[in-house]
Amino acid sequence: MLAGLNAFNPTFLTDLTAAESRINKANRELSSGLRVNQASDDPAAIGAILGFQSQFEQVTQVQSNLAQATTVANVGDSALTSASTILDQLTSIAAQGANFTATAASRSTLAQQVQGIAKQLVSLANTNFSGRYVFGGDDPNTQPYTFNWSVPGGVVRNNTAGNTATLTNSDGETLVPGQTAQQVFDAQNANGSPAAGNIFQSVYALGQALQNNDQAGVAAAATSIHASVAQLGQATTTSGETLNWLQQSSDAATSKLTNLQTQLSGLRDADAAKAATDLSTAETAVSAAIAAHGTLNIKSLFSYLG
């Protein structure tokens, strides 16, 4: 090979390409905020990064599910609170109707009030949120009850679905997050007859006894109303326990997301200060190399053919 014939160009170009690669990498890190933008940036970290990303997405979905369930549970809990207030009114009405001083006329007036209250209870049993019945169980698209004072119990049951759907939190624990209208307002015995504490039946019995001016019947209905208050109390307790579970699960999911984000960031995120330094160093190296290369007395083949 002729002496001085630019034999070092391959090395120079290799070094220049490497420096430009470092510049591009530093720019990617600074613009994206990520140290690992592609598998080639750190092949050994890709498996762990993908694993943390998968866990993060799963917990994020769990947290979203919990948030939706919490909203619905709060709506249901509010309905139960309203029902509790209504039962307090019924307790007072039953006491008035059972009093021996009550007249047929006064009991008839109370009966009309009871019928109106029964409609309110049916409305609460049919509580709807975002187009879905909160107490609809596994069939949230079907209205649970229709008010009909002319039939025993004063209601027609439209929805007989159970309540089996479960919600899973980030620790893998599950919960059936809701109650059906039948569980709350229309408790049944195994043979299908109204159970003690059946709210609809108690209200209907009270209304009928008042309308019939039946003092003994009103007194018996008053006892049933007390059982219904206890029944609603159990439903309210269950609702409160559900809300507590949802809140604790949401807090746990938030904590887990924070931990996962920290671990993911440690593997994937760029060190902005280091990337800026690497960029400056690489750019300086390129500029210096090009300047130095330009000052060399490099001869081509034509220099020797003179």
Secondary structure, 3 states (H helix, E strand, C coil): CCCCCCCCHHHHHHHHHHHHHHHHHHHHHHHHCECCCCHHHCHHHHHHHHHHHHHHHHHHHHHHHHHHHHHHHHHHHHHHHHHHHHHHHHHHHHHHHHCCCCCHHHHHHHHHHHHHHHHHHHHHHCCEECCEECCCCCCCCCCCEEECCCCHHHEEECCCCCCCCCEECCCCCEECCCCCHHHHHCCECCCCCECCCCHHHHHHHHHHHHHCCCHHHHHHHHHHHHHHHHHHHHHHHHHHHHHHHHHHHHHHHHHHHHHHHHHHHHHHECCHHHHHHHHHHHHHHHHHHHHHHHHCCCCCHHHHHC
